[in-house]
Amino acid sequence: MEEKTTIAVVGGGPAGYTAAIRASQLGARVILIENRELGGACLNRACVPAKFLLRSVEIYQLIKDSARYGIGVAEIGIDMADVQSRKNKLVSELITGLTGVIEANDIEVINGRARLLSKESIEITDKKGNRRNLSANKIILATGSQASTLSVLGADSPEIMFAGDILNLGYIPGSMIIIGGGMVGVEMTTILAKMGCRVSLIEMMQHILPDEDAEITAILEDALKRDGVRVYTGAVVKRIDMGDEAKQVFVTIRNIEKTLEAESIAIAAGYEPYLDRLGLDECGVAAGDGCVKVDEYMETSVSGIYAAGDAAGGLMLAYVAMAEGRIAAENALGGHSTIDYRAVPRCTFTLPEVACVGLTENEAKTQDYEVKCGRFPFAANSAASILGERRGMVKIVADNKDDRVLGVHIIGAGAVNLISEATLAIKLGATIDDIKKTMHVHPALLEAIWEAALDAGGEAIHLKR
Ligand SMILES: Cc1cc2nc3c(=O)[nH]c(=O)nc-3n(C[C@H](O)[C@H](O)[C@H](O)COP(=O)(O)OP(=O)(O)OC[C@H]3O[C@@H](n4cnc5c(N)ncnc54)[C@H](O)[C@@H]3O)c2cc1C
């Protein structure tokens, strides 16, 4: 009988567990090495806990607004201890579910820290310090990322929080300064502001979510301000002072110096691959810009060693990590799979949600496309009005020459689900006409995509001209 290929996967987050399951489906013997909990940052400290807290504040907001639907509620409040214990219960249920899937795929899980010894051997050190060596035909590195900090005076104070700390808070802080208006920063801001915390959000670039379309982010900024958030854009942090009396951030905003003060300070300044003590240098695995370098097949500079997910850099998102883990496994077992990075949705779970795919209008113009845009506001969509979620819009960016959809940008309720149609459109090279001729359900939020496509030619039905 032919001996099975042994694949060792380092890291049990979305990239690692997806790689492990795919390799097992393809008939390999799989060993998954994880030094913390299965599910990685995503399940334990990031996506899932953050979305649970967002759901809690969304329900809180819905109840506060319930009179609009003729429903009276006497008194409401947030019990943070209860919210946290429910969140922790959900996380452990999901870990149990994932563990069951991993076991059903006959994957051997080893708890310990892995270090590469060669292209076919790994040293594993368990929590007690015991070491063992393991051989594998192919290795997939999926070690994830860690929060970046700032290189300014005072940023190394242990009192400064990161997203993981905010997600574990057992109380609602009176006030908080969040440094960084990217995806994670605005999600944390939304959670805290909706709970009643006074948040000041600092972003160095000219608008929050700097990589997204300015028309879309202006709507988000307005929504945050309505929740009492003070948004400082074009603001460069110079120094942080975590004094006993006051916690202060010193910023320069368009040459004007300003001091912001709050009860707590958090940094959400991005994430960097976590490659600590992984043995990359010893094995000759090349790293650049802080991440493991990979080719289009997710193979590193050493043949037979692959990397996927946050460890490989690029867009650090769980679903990108899963897609990369999947193709790393396929390629480690002889495949030639690749990913179409043009069609990667970028989702931000704020209230309202933001979801975008493809090029922004500016990016398309910079790339010399002759651009035409279609827009449709949710205020003119009946499903949005029924939901009481009239904020937001859909914006479609297309190539005026051949009508091909280049980008779709959505802010509004349900945006992270709606973006799938747009992602498929970009993946398949669809045109505005393809969307126009596709029937969309009424009354539904996704009609706004259809109307935005119609608007690109001045044909929207529910817009006054
Ligand atoms: C607050 C927050 C919210 C987010 N929300 C979303 C979201 O809603 N949707 C989304 O798509 N993305 C979201 N992300 C991003 C997402 O969490 C990451 O992109 C995703 O977790 C990356 O998956 P990964 O498998 O590459 O790494 P990870 O999930 O970080 O998993 C890596 C695993 O490797 C283990 N490990 C590391 N080194 C070793 C070693 N030497 N030996 C053994 N094990 C090791 C770690 O313990 C860890 O469990 C969010 C991030 C944050 C911070």
PDBQT file of the ligand as one rigid body, heavy atoms in Angstrom, charges set to zero:
ROOT
HETATM    1  C1  LIG A 501     -10.667  42.698  16.545  1.00  0.00    +0.000 C 
HETATM    2  C2  LIG A 501     -10.523  41.938  15.256  1.00  0.00    +0.000 A 
HETATM    3  C3  LIG A 501     -11.640  41.602  14.542  1.00  0.00    +0.000 A 
HETATM    4  C4  LIG A 501     -11.523  40.906  13.352  1.00  0.00    +0.000 A 
HETATM    5  N1  LIG A 501     -12.658  40.607  12.677  1.00  0.00    +0.000 NA
HETATM    6  C5  LIG A 501     -12.563  39.949  11.514  1.00  0.00    +0.000 A 
HETATM    7  C6  LIG A 501     -13.738  39.613  10.803  1.00  0.00    +0.000 A 
HETATM    8  O1  LIG A 501     -14.849  39.910  11.237  1.00  0.00    +0.000 OA
HETATM    9  N2  LIG A 501     -13.618  38.934   9.649  1.00  0.00    +0.000 N 
HETATM   10  C7  LIG A 501     -12.390  38.593   9.154  1.00  0.00    +0.000 A 
HETATM   11  O2  LIG A 501     -12.341  37.987   8.081  1.00  0.00    +0.000 OA
HETATM   12  N3  LIG A 501     -11.256  38.886   9.799  1.00  0.00    +0.000 NA
HETATM   13  C8  LIG A 501     -11.310  39.551  10.971  1.00  0.00    +0.000 A 
HETATM   14  N4  LIG A 501     -10.173  39.816  11.666  1.00  0.00    +0.000 N 
HETATM   15  C9  LIG A 501      -8.882  39.304  11.145  1.00  0.00    +0.000 C 
HETATM   16  C10 LIG A 501      -8.726  37.802  11.486  1.00  0.00    +0.000 C 
HETATM   17  O3  LIG A 501      -8.821  37.623  12.874  1.00  0.00    +0.000 OA
HETATM   18  C11 LIG A 501      -7.395  37.269  10.998  1.00  0.00    +0.000 C 
HETATM   19  O4  LIG A 501      -7.183  37.661   9.669  1.00  0.00    +0.000 OA
HETATM   20  C12 LIG A 501      -7.381  35.736  11.083  1.00  0.00    +0.000 C 
HETATM   21  O5  LIG A 501      -7.493  35.318  12.417  1.00  0.00    +0.000 OA
HETATM   22  C13 LIG A 501      -6.096  35.182  10.473  1.00  0.00    +0.000 C 
HETATM   23  O6  LIG A 501      -6.120  33.795  10.526  1.00  0.00    +0.000 OA
HETATM   24  P1  LIG A 501      -4.757  32.979  10.606  1.00  0.00    +0.000 P 
HETATM   25  O7  LIG A 501      -5.130  31.548  10.629  1.00  0.00    +0.000 OA
HETATM   26  O8  LIG A 501      -3.821  33.452   9.581  1.00  0.00    +0.000 OA
HETATM   27  O9  LIG A 501      -4.112  33.399  11.999  1.00  0.00    +0.000 OA
HETATM   28  P2  LIG A 501      -4.648  33.268  13.505  1.00  0.00    +0.000 P 
HETATM   29  O10 LIG A 501      -6.112  33.263  13.575  1.00  0.00    +0.000 OA
HETATM   30  O11 LIG A 501      -3.911  34.321  14.254  1.00  0.00    +0.000 OA
HETATM   31  O12 LIG A 501      -4.134  31.836  13.968  1.00  0.00    +0.000 OA
HETATM   32  C14 LIG A 501      -2.764  31.547  14.081  1.00  0.00    +0.000 C 
HETATM   33  C15 LIG A 501      -2.577  30.490  15.138  1.00  0.00    +0.000 C 
HETATM   34  O13 LIG A 501      -1.221  30.039  15.098  1.00  0.00    +0.000 OA
HETATM   35  C16 LIG A 501      -0.785  29.758  16.425  1.00  0.00    +0.000 C 
HETATM   36  N5  LIG A 501       0.677  29.806  16.440  1.00  0.00    +0.000 N 
HETATM   37  C17 LIG A 501       1.473  30.882  16.184  1.00  0.00    +0.000 A 
HETATM   38  N6  LIG A 501       2.773  30.518  16.216  1.00  0.00    +0.000 NA
HETATM   39  C18 LIG A 501       2.789  29.190  16.516  1.00  0.00    +0.000 A 
HETATM   40  C19 LIG A 501       3.843  28.238  16.684  1.00  0.00    +0.000 A 
HETATM   41  N7  LIG A 501       5.129  28.559  16.525  1.00  0.00    +0.000 N 
HETATM   42  N8  LIG A 501       3.503  26.958  17.000  1.00  0.00    +0.000 NA
HETATM   43  C20 LIG A 501       2.191  26.609  17.125  1.00  0.00    +0.000 A 
HETATM   44  N9  LIG A 501       1.163  27.456  16.967  1.00  0.00    +0.000 NA
HETATM   45  C21 LIG A 501       1.463  28.737  16.651  1.00  0.00    +0.000 A 
HETATM   46  C22 LIG A 501      -1.458  30.875  17.240  1.00  0.00    +0.000 C 
HETATM   47  O14 LIG A 501      -1.567  30.490  18.595  1.00  0.00    +0.000 OA
HETATM   48  C23 LIG A 501      -2.808  30.995  16.558  1.00  0.00    +0.000 C 
HETATM   49  O15 LIG A 501      -3.780  30.202  17.188  1.00  0.00    +0.000 OA
HETATM   50  C24 LIG A 501     -10.246  40.523  12.864  1.00  0.00    +0.000 A 
HETATM   51  C25 LIG A 501      -9.104  40.857  13.583  1.00  0.00    +0.000 A 
HETATM   52  C26 LIG A 501      -9.232  41.556  14.768  1.00  0.00    +0.000 A 
HETATM   53  C27 LIG A 501      -7.999  41.897  15.538  1.00  0.00    +0.000 C 
ENDROOT
TORSDOF 0
